[in-house]
Amino acid sequence: AVFSKRGIFFALAPMALSFLVLLARKARMGPEDFFQQIFAPLYLSSMGVLVPLYFAARALGEEIEGRTLVYLFTRPRPRGEILLAKYLAAVAASVLCLLPGVILAGALLPGVGWREILPSCLALLGALAAGSLTYGAFFLLPGILLKRPILFGLVFAFVWENLVSYLPGSLKDLTLMGYLRSILIRAY
């Protein structure tokens, strides 16, 4: 799934979004503030959801489509162990695809050295790692049960997560993104 056309797209899309930091020159705020207030939440809520969604939903997708899942379970390994290995591989692939985008954004940020931006980059990487773990676990089940798990994931990520976050009250606690944003805000 990593070296397919879609896998390469999901590896390059986070780096393409990193060029957004070049707009920090035109913003009326400092480059560090632009990174913390605009780029990091946008990167977390878009790429931090899409990349784990793809890799977790496709963790067993190729075996299910190719009907080779039966061969995985004929080995003397417990099913839970195979599922855990696929989950950890999906999380590792997600983090490895998101990491270069954050590094590129930190390098492209105009007028800021690594000493100033490193704590913000580390905070974003921590939130992205936590997001990869949580979204990976959440999207793994539809990846096993549903025929089109990515469609379910897109509806959940961009309809449910965004719709509930704008409703009044404490309904934000029903979203995963609310917790990830709180990690990011506390780190700054």
C-alpha positions in Angstrom: 0.0 0.0 0.0 3.0 2.3 0.6 4.4 2.1 -2.9 1.1 2.2 -4.8 0.1 5.4 -6.6 -2.2 6.4 -3.7 0.5 5.6 -1.2 3.0 7.8 -3.0 0.4 10.6 -3.1 -0.2 10.3 0.6 3.5 10.5 1.2 4.0 13.6 -1.0 0.8 15.5 0.0 2.1 16.4 3.5 5.3 17.9 1.9 3.2 19.9 -0.6 1.1 21.4 2.2 4.4 22.4 3.9 4.9 25.1 1.3 2.0 26.9 2.9 4.5 28.4 5.4 5.9 30.6 2.6 2.8 32.6 3.1 4.1 33.7 6.5 5.9 36.6 4.8 2.6 38.0 3.7 0.8 37.4 7.0 0.5 40.1 9.5 1.9 37.9 12.2 5.4 36.6 13.0 6.6 33.4 11.4 6.5 31.5 14.7 2.9 32.6 15.3 2.0 31.7 11.8 3.4 28.2 12.3 1.6 27.7 15.7 -1.7 29.3 14.9 -2.3 28.6 11.2 0.0 25.9 9.8 0.1 23.4 12.8 -3.7 23.2 13.3 -4.3 23.0 9.6 -1.7 20.3 9.1 -3.0 18.4 12.1 -6.6 18.5 11.0 -6.0 17.7 7.3 -2.9 15.6 6.9 -2.9 14.3 10.4 -6.3 12.6 9.6 -6.0 11.7 5.9 -2.7 9.9 6.1 -3.5 7.6 9.0 -7.0 7.0 7.5 -5.5 5.7 4.3 -2.8 3.5 5.8 -5.1 2.1 8.6 -8.0 1.4 6.3 -5.7 -0.3 3.8 -3.8 -2.3 6.4 -5.7 -5.5 5.6 -7.3 -4.2 2.4 -4.9 -5.7 -0.1 -5.2 -9.1 1.6 -9.0 -8.9 1.6 -9.2 -7.8 -2.0 -6.6 -10.3 -3.2 -8.3 -13.0 -1.1 -4.9 -13.8 0.6 -6.1 -13.1 4.1 -6.8 -16.8 4.6 -3.1 -17.5 4.0 -2.1 -15.1 6.8 -4.3 -16.9 9.3 -3.1 -20.4 8.3 0.3 -19.6 9.8 0.8 -20.6 13.4 0.4 -17.0 14.6 -2.5 -15.7 16.6 -4.9 -13.4 14.7 -4.5 -10.7 17.3 -0.7 -10.7 16.6 -1.2 -10.3 12.9 -3.7 -7.5 13.4 -1.3 -5.7 15.9 1.5 -6.0 13.4 -0.6 -4.5 10.6 -1.7 -1.7 12.9 1.8 -0.9 14.0 2.9 -0.9 10.3 0.1 1.5 9.4 1.1 3.8 12.3 4.8 3.7 11.3 4.0 4.4 7.7 1.7 7.4 8.7 4.3 8.9 11.0 7.1 8.4 8.4 4.9 10.2 5.8 4.0 13.1 8.1 7.5 13.7 9.5 9.2 15.1 6.3 6.3 17.6 5.9 6.9 19.1 9.4 10.7 19.2 8.9 10.2 20.9 5.5 7.8 23.4 6.9 10.3 24.3 9.7 13.1 24.6 7.2 11.1 26.8 4.8 9.8 29.2 7.5 11.2 32.6 6.6 13.4 34.4 9.1 13.3 31.7 11.8 16.2 29.5 12.9 15.9 25.9 14.1 16.3 26.9 17.8 13.2 29.0 17.7 11.0 26.7 15.7 12.2 23.3 17.1 9.8 23.3 20.1 6.9 24.0 17.9 7.9 21.3 15.4 8.3 18.8 18.2 4.9 19.6 19.6 3.3 19.2 16.2 5.1 15.9 15.7 3.9 14.7 19.1 0.4 15.6 18.3 0.7 13.9 14.9 2.1 10.7 16.5 -0.8 10.6 18.9 -3.2 11.3 16.0 -1.6 8.4 14.0 -2.1 6.1 17.0 -5.7 7.1 17.7 -6.9 7.5 14.1 -5.0 4.3 13.1 -6.8 2.3 15.8 -10.1 3.9 15.0 -10.0 3.4 11.2 -8.6 -0.1 11.4 -11.9 -1.7 12.3 -13.8 -0.2 9.3 -10.9 -1.3 7.2 -11.6 -4.8 8.2 -15.4 -4.7 8.2 -16.5 -2.4 5.4 -16.0 -2.7 1.6 -15.2 1.0 1.2 -13.6 2.0 4.5 -12.0 5.2 3.1 -15.4 6.6 2.3 -16.6 6.0 5.9 -13.4 7.6 7.2 -13.8 10.7 5.0 -17.3 11.1 6.2 -16.3 10.7 9.8 -13.2 12.9 9.6 -14.6 15.8 7.6 -18.3 15.7 8.5 -18.5 14.4 12.0 -15.3 15.9 13.4 -16.0 19.4 11.9 -19.7 19.5 12.5 -19.5 18.6 16.1 -16.7 21.0 16.8 -18.9 23.9 15.8 -21.9 22.9 18.0 -22.2 24.6 21.3 -21.5 22.9 24.6 -19.1 20.2 25.4 -19.8 18.1 22.3 -16.2 18.7 21.2 -15.3 15.9 23.7 -17.0 13.5 21.3 -14.3 14.0 18.6 -10.7 12.8 18.5 -9.5 16.0 16.9 -10.6 18.0 20.0 -8.2 16.0 22.1 -5.4 16.3 19.6 -5.8 20.1 19.3 -5.7 20.3 23.1 -2.3 18.4 23.1 -1.1 20.9 20.6 -2.3 24.0 22.4 -0.9 22.8 25.7 2.5 22.3 24.1 2.7 25.9 23.1 
